Amino acid sequence: MPPPLPSHPLGVRLLGNPSATLVVELFQDFCCPFSRKMSMALNQPGGVFDQIGADPALAAKVEFIFYNVPQPWHPQSPVMHECMFAVALAVDHDPEKLKKYIRAIFNAWPTFTDLHAADKTRKELHSMCADIAADALADEMGGANALREKVLSHLSFGHLTEEEPNVS
């Protein structure tokens, strides 16, 4: 028997109306230079998201959904994407805050390239991503330290034991 299919799309809504007539699905990897270029065009101040958001009639017709697609040739990518889920939990899936985090992580892209991140541990990458979230969202989330700790708490594996060694 195959595994069950998800009951709803696994993407994160970043902009627009869930009943929109046009759905733009963004399949992106935080380590991919091409994903970065697309994200910059969409998500920078004055970019496509801001232009659509400024027009309520247009925003009602379009929805943008972000899908995490870590590419296997970048070993740091899956860790960066699991951090995105931790940030999403920390900000209660708020699309505006997630857009700011995605913008900030893509702005920090050079520090995550293979040249600079190949020797980083998973915990070091978690810390880097949590710092980026804290810097980008501190004013809206009760301060940088509070948000950083909240993000890292979602990435903690301290509950694992030899009897239950995997994340459940």
Backbone as a ProteinNet text record, in pm:
[ID]
protein_1_A
[PRIMARY]
MPPPLPSHPLGVRLLGNPSATLVVELFQDFCCPFSRKMSMALNQPGGVFDQIGADPALAAKVEFIFYNVPQPWHPQSPVMHECMFAVALAVDHDPEKLKKYIRAIFNAWPTFTDLHAADKTRKELHSMCADIAADALADEMGGANALREKVLSHLSFGHLTEEEPNVS
[TERTIARY]
85.2	0	89.8	63.7	146.1	117.4	209.9	183.7	68.2	-3.5	-115.9	-66.4	-145.9	-114.3	-154.3	-84.3	-123.1	-264.7	-333.5	-471.5	-479.3	-367.7	-364.1	-224.6	-209.4	-76.1	24	148.1	249.6	324.5	281.2	345.7	299.7	370	339.2	286.6	164.8	107.2	179.8	232.7	305.6	225.8	134.1	61.1	-65.9	-169	-289.1	-401.1	-495.9	-622.1	-625.6	-660.7	-668.9	-770	-863.9	-959.8	-928.7	-803.5	-760.9	-778.7	-794.5	-808.1	-672.5	-566.8	-431.2	-345.3	-289.4	-200.7	-61.1	33.2	173.1	246.1	296.9	368.6	518.2	585.5	728.4	802.4	870.6	948.5	1092.1	1136.3	1264.5	1354	1484.7	1588.5	1669.3	1690	1762.8	1909.6	1965.2	2105.4	2119.5	2011.8	2016.5	2027	2128.8	2140.1	2023.8	1962.7	1850	1723.7	1704.6	1593.4	1611.1	1734.3	1764.1	1726.5	1765.4	1735.8	1584.2	1509.5	1364.4	1305.3	1352.1	1299.7	1326.6	1444.4	1477.6	1381.7	1348.3	1256.2	1116.3	1075.4	941.9	932.4	1032.5	1017.7	1099.2	1169.1	1242.7	1148.6	1182.9	1099.1	1076.4	950.9	913.7	899.9	921.8	913.9	770.2	756.5	626.2	528.8	574	484	429.5	515.2	470.3	372.1	399	310.7	173.1	170.6	41.9	-29.7	45.9	-13.6	-73.1	-21.9	-72.6	-203.3	-241.4	-364.3	-458.9	-552.4	-641.1	-718	-756.5	-830.5	-742	-617.3	-523.5	-486.3	-464	-427.7	-538.4	-662.7	-774.1	-775	-704.1	-707.3	-583.7	-478.2	-350.8	-308.6	-254	-197.4	-57.6	36.9	172.7	197	240.6	269.5	415.5	487.2	628.2	639	712.2	739.6	889	921.6	1060.5	1107.9	1213.4	1269.6	1421.2	1468.9	1614.2	1677.6	1784.3	1853.1	1963.2	1971.9	2062	2210.7	2247.6	2389.9	2440.7	2352.8	2392.6	2361.4	2459.9	2430	2370	2392.9	2338.4	2191.6	2145.6	2011.5	1899.1	1898.7	1789.5	1783.6	1899	1901.4	1841.4	1874.7	1817.4	1665.3	1618.1	1473.3	1403.5	1467.4	1403.1	1396.6	1492.2	1486.9	1369.2	1339.2	1223.2	1095.3	1083.5	965.2	964.1	1080.8	1088.6	1048.5	1094.2	1054.8	904.6	850.6	705.7	627.6	672.3	606.5	621.3	740	766.9	683.8	649.3	572	426.8	383.7	245.4	204.9	295.6	272.5	226.9	265.5	229.4	299.9	223.5	286.5	380.1	345.1	431.5	565.9	562.5	687.1	768.4	700.7	772.5	837.2	769.1	830.2	956.5	951.6	1070.7	1184.1	1150	1254	1313.4	1229.1	1278.5	1367.1	1326.8	1409.7	1544.8	1542.3	1666.7	1757.4	1700.1	1783.5	1844.9	1769.7	1827.4	1930.5	1910.7	2011.5	2141.2	2130	2247.9	2304.3	2251.5	2287.8	2438.7	2521.6	2665	2724.9	2673	2729.6	2690	2594.1	2549.6	2598.7	2677.2	2729.4	2826.2	2853.1	2942.8	3077.7	3126.8	3256.1	3261.6	3151.4	3150.5	3080.5	3000.1	2919.8	2947.5	3033.5	3054.3	3100.1	3173.9	3225.6	3142.6	3029.9	2945.3	2865.8	2843.4	2759.1	2612.8	2527.3	2383.4	2346.1	2400.1	2369.4	2423.2	2538.3	2591.3	2501.4	2452.8	2360.3	2228.5	2178.2	2057.5	2079.7	2192.9	2223.6	2231.2	2294	2302.1	2163	2077.4	1940.9	1858.7	1873.9	1801.9	1846.6	1975.5	2025.2	1965.1	1953.9	1894.6	1747.9	1675.5	1534.8	1524.7	1611.6	1607.7	1635.8	1734.7	1766	1651.8	1589.8	1485.1	1353.1	1325	1191.4	1188.4	1300.5	1309.8	1206.2	1187.6	1096	952.2	916.6	778	752.7	860.9	845.7	900.5	906.6	947.4	1097	1173.1	1317.8	1390.9	1516.4	1597	1620.5	1655.5	1685.1	1564.1	1447.3	1325.4	1292.5	1301.2	1269.5	1373.6	1500.9	1607.7	1586	1555.7	1533.4	1408.5	1307	1183.8	1210.9	1284.4	1318.8	1403.1	1505.9	1594.2	1520.5	1418.1	1342.7	1269.1	1228.5	1162.1	1261.3	1389.7	1494.1	1569.2	1523.4	1590.3	1557.3	1658.1	1639.2	1668.3	1663.1	1692.8	1595.7	1479.6	1380.2	1407.5	1502.8	1530	1607	1578.1	1645.6	1690.4	1765.9	1807.5	1685.7	1579.6	1459.6	1380.2	1382.8	1314.3	1416.7	1504.3	1615	1580.9	1461.3	1424.9	1317.6	1313	1210.6	1075.2	979	844.9	750.5
-117.7	0	124	220.2	340.7	430	519.7	613.2	705.5	755.6	845.3	978.3	1037.7	1169.5	1277	1388.8	1497.7	1545.1	1590	1636	1776.5	1848.9	1984	2009.7	2110.9	2140.5	2169.7	2132.1	2148	2280.5	2367.7	2496.8	2596.1	2708.2	2816.3	2934.3	2979.9	3093.7	3219.7	3290.3	3413.5	3538.4	3527.5	3646	3604	3685.3	3666.5	3595.7	3556.9	3503.2	3351.7	3272.6	3127.2	3084.5	3170.6	3135.8	3210.5	3246.7	3322.1	3239.7	3310.3	3243.1	3205.7	3272.8	3242.5	3206.3	3086.5	3041.4	3025.7	3099.3	3090.4	3008.8	2894.4	2806.9	2827	2861.8	2890.4	2771.9	2695.2	2581.2	2629.4	2655.8	2720.9	2648.9	2666.4	2614.5	2732.8	2741.1	2853.6	2860.1	2752.1	2751.7	2773.5	2779.2	2788.4	2934	2967.4	3105.8	3148.4	3054.4	3087.9	3112.9	3034.8	3061.2	3197.4	3229	3357.9	3472	3459	3564.3	3584.4	3474.1	3483.5	3546.3	3502.7	3555.5	3704.8	3747.3	3889.7	3973.1	3922.3	3995.5	4003.6	3899.7	3895.6	3967.9	3948.9	3975.8	4093.8	4165	4282.1	4401.3	4498.6	4619.4	4679.1	4702.3	4754.1	4646.9	4521.1	4410.1	4368.6	4254.6	4204.5	4190.4	4134.8	4117.8	4252.7	4352.3	4484.2	4545.5	4528.6	4584.8	4518.9	4387.8	4316.9	4350.9	4353.4	4386.1	4525.1	4616.8	4754.4	4766.9	4663.6	4666.5	4558.2	4593.9	4493.3	4409.8	4469.8	4394.6	4285.8	4320.5	4222.3	4117.1	4160	4066.4	3963.2	3999.2	3905.6	3797.4	3822.8	3729.4	3639.7	3671.6	3600.5	3547	3428.5	3370	3318.1	3342.4	3290.3	3190.5	3071.2	2966.9	2924.9	2925	2886.6	2739.3	2663.7	2523.1	2506.1	2443.1	2413.5	2297.7	2321.4	2217.6	2216	2154.2	2147	2058.4	2108.8	2033	1948.8	1821.4	1730	1757.8	1834.8	1862.4	1975.5	2036.9	2135	2074.3	2018.4	1948.7	2039.6	2170.5	2261.9	2296.6	2270.6	2311.7	2248.8	2117.4	2061.7	2121.9	2153.7	2215	2355.2	2429.1	2563.2	2557	2455.7	2442.8	2397.2	2310.9	2275	2397.7	2488.3	2612.9	2699.1	2696.3	2771.8	2723.7	2591.7	2539	2582	2587.6	2634	2781.3	2861.5	3002.8	3013.5	2934	2937.4	2907.8	2809.9	2779.9	2896.1	2955	3064.1	3188.4	3210.2	3330.2	3295.5	3177.7	3132.8	3140.3	3105.7	3100.4	3234	3343.4	3476.9	3502.2	3518.9	3537.2	3657.2	3767	3885.9	3859.7	3792.9	3761.8	3657.4	3562.2	3461.3	3523.9	3617.8	3686.9	3760.3	3823.4	3893.8	3795.3	3680.5	3580.8	3526.8	3495.8	3444	3548.9	3674.1	3781.3	3785.5	3776.4	3784.1	3663.2	3544.4	3425.5	3429.7	3477.9	3491.9	3605.5	3711.8	3817.3	3765.2	3668.6	3608.8	3492.1	3468.1	3353.5	3328.9	3431	3403.1	3327.6	3350.6	3282	3134.8	3095.1	2955.8	2879.6	2945	2872.8	2764.9	2670.7	2560.3	2611.6	2717.8	2773.5	2808.2	2864.4	2912.3	2819	2726.7	2646.7	2497.3	2453.6	2308.9	2239.3	2308.8	2246.6	2277.9	2343.2	2378	2256.3	2247.7	2140.8	2181.4	2085.9	2112.9	2220	2208.1	2306.5	2445	2451.8	2581.5	2644.4	2563.7	2614.9	2659	2581.7	2622.2	2759.5	2775	2900.5	3016.9	2994.8	3099	3140.9	3043.2	3073.3	3142.2	3097.2	3160.6	3305.1	3330.8	3468.6	3555.2	3500.6	3574.9	3605.5	3507.4	3530.4	3636.9	3628.8	3725.3	3866.8	3880.3	4013.2	4067.6	3981.2	4026.1	4056.7	3987.5	3995	4038.9	4080.9	4111.9	4213.6	4319.3	4426.2	4377.6	4277.3	4229.7	4112.1	4054.7	3929.5	3936.8	4054.3	4065.6	4065.1	4100.9	4109.5	3994.7	4020.9	3923	3796	3809.9	3690.5	3600.9	3662.7	3583.7	3504	3568.3	3497.7	3390.8	3423.6	3326.1	3200.4	3217.1	3101.4	3023.1	3094.1	3026.4	2941.5	2996.8	2921.1	2800.1	2820.8	2709.2	2602.7	2642.6	2542.5	2445.4	2493.8	2406.3	2315.6	2345.8	2266.6	2177.7	2173.4	2095.4	1947.3	1867.2	1722.5	1659.3	1739.9	1693.5	1589.3	1576.1	1479.7	1338.4	1321.9	1191	1102.8	974.3	876.7	758.6	667.8	546.9	461.3	466.3	390.4	456.1	587.7	664.8	758.3	704.6	785.6	881.6	874.2	958.4	1059	1166.4	1268	1207.7	1230.4	1176	1286.5
0	0	0	-87.7	-91.8	28.8	58.8	169.3	133	231.8	202.1	146.2	60.4	5.9	106	107	197.6	167.1	269.6	252.5	193.9	192.6	136.6	81.4	-2.8	-56.8	54.9	34.2	136.9	127.9	42.3	28.7	133.4	138.6	231.3	150.5	182.5	110.6	152.1	52	78.3	46.5	-47	-90.8	-160.7	-145.2	-224.4	-151.6	-230.8	-185.6	-209.6	-108.5	-129	-235.5	-269.5	-374.8	-504.7	-523.6	-641.5	-768.7	-878.7	-1007.9	-1066.3	-1021.6	-1068.2	-947.8	-949.5	-842.4	-901	-844	-886.1	-780.6	-822.7	-730.6	-751.4	-643.1	-645.7	-584.6	-666.4	-619.1	-607.6	-484.5	-465.8	-366.1	-390.9	-302.6	-252.8	-122.3	-64.7	-107.7	-158.7	-203.1	-353.4	-424.2	-570	-615.3	-695.4	-741.9	-831.7	-900.8	-988	-905.3	-799.2	-707.3	-641.6	-606.2	-544.5	-639.3	-763.9	-861.5	-875.6	-883.9	-895.1	-769	-653.3	-528	-515.1	-557.5	-549.5	-636.3	-752.8	-840.3	-778.8	-712.2	-653.8	-520.4	-434.7	-292.2	-241.3	-325.8	-278.3	-266.6	-183	-174.3	-313.6	-344.7	-475.8	-581.9	-544.6	-639.1	-667.2	-729.5	-773.4	-656.1	-543.7	-429.9	-382.5	-372.1	-327.4	-426.6	-555.6	-657	-654	-638.7	-631.6	-501.3	-391.5	-262.2	-257.2	-337.8	-340.7	-417.4	-489.4	-569.8	-517.5	-429.6	-369.3	-471.7	-582.2	-685	-745.8	-770.5	-825.7	-721.8	-598.4	-491	-468	-496	-478.8	-587	-697.5	-810.3	-819.3	-741.2	-753.2	-617.3	-618	-495.6	-528.6	-438	-450.9	-338.6	-377	-279.3	-294.1	-182.6	-178.6	-141.5	-221.4	-192.3	-167.6	-57.4	-25.6	-112.1	-189.2	-275.6	-257.5	-149.4	-131.5	-238	-298.5	-402.5	-337.2	-372.8	-301.6	-321.2	-421.8	-443.1	-354.4	-275.6	-174.7	-37.7	31.3	157.2	265.1	258.7	357.9	330.1	209.9	170.3	253.6	276	357.6	497.9	554.6	687.7	682.3	578.8	563.9	549.2	478.3	458.6	586.4	665.5	792.2	883.2	871.1	947	903.7	775.9	725.6	795.7	813.8	882.9	1029.2	1092	1230.6	1240.3	1145.4	1143.3	1120.9	1029.9	1004.3	1132.4	1209.1	1337.2	1434.5	1438.8	1533.5	1503.5	1378.2	1340.3	1307.2	1347.4	1325	1177.9	1089.9	944.7	886	947.8	899.3	765.6	655.7	523.9	515.7	578.9	573.4	640.6	753.8	824.3	747.7	687.8	609	485.6	422.6	308.5	352.7	469.2	519.5	547.6	605.1	632.7	502.1	406.8	278.3	211.6	215.7	159.7	231.1	362.9	440.8	414.2	402.3	380.1	240.3	142.1	8.8	4	82.3	89.3	151.2	240.8	305.3	225.5	108.5	26	16.2	-4.6	-18.8	100	219.8	336.7	341.9	259.7	257.1	134.3	48.6	-67.6	-20.8	-107.4	-72.3	-23.1	-83.3	-45.1	103.3	156.8	294.7	394.2	346.8	440	434.5	347.2	330.1	458	542.2	664.4	788.3	771.6	885.7	932.1	1062.6	1116.8	1104.5	1127.6	1123.5	1225.9	1347.5	1451.3	1415.6	1351.9	1309.9	1204.2	1111.2	1009.5	1073	1170.3	1243.7	1306.9	1370.8	1438.7	1339.4	1225.9	1123.5	1076.8	1051	1003.8	1112.4	1237.1	1348	1365.5	1348	1356.1	1246.2	1127	1015.5	1044.4	1095.3	1131.4	1239.7	1340	1449.9	1399.6	1312.3	1258.2	1173	1094.3	1002.1	1071.4	1181.2	1240	1385.4	1440.1	1582.9	1627.8	1551.1	1591.3	1602.5	1523.1	1519.9	1613.4	1668.2	1743.1	1885.3	1943.1	2082.5	2105.8	2006.5	2021.9	1956.6	1923.3	1850.7	1931.3	2058.3	2138.7	2156	2178.3	2196.5	2071.5	1956.6	1832.1	1801.9	1821.2	1796.1	1879.3	2006.9	2094.3	2053.6	2009.6	1966.1	1841.9	1746.6	1625.7	1663.5	1744.7	1782.6	1863.8	1938.8	2015.2	1922.5	1806.4	1709.3	1637.5	1650.2	1584.7	1682.7	1806.6	1910.9	1896.8	1913.6	1909	2044.5	2150.2	2284.3	2336.8	2277	2323.1	2272	2180.9	2122.6	2220.8	2215.7	2302.6	2217.8	2278.5	2207.4	2169.7	2250.8	2220.9	2108	2100.2	1996.3	1930.9	1844.7	1794.1	1679.9	1626.3	1511.8	1549.6	1473.8	1494.2	1458.8	1544.6	1516.6	1477.2
[MASK]
++++++++++++++++++++++++++++++++++++++++++++++++++++++++++++++++++++++++++++++++++++++++++++++++++++++++++++++++++++++++++++++++++++++++++++++++++++++++++++++++++++++++

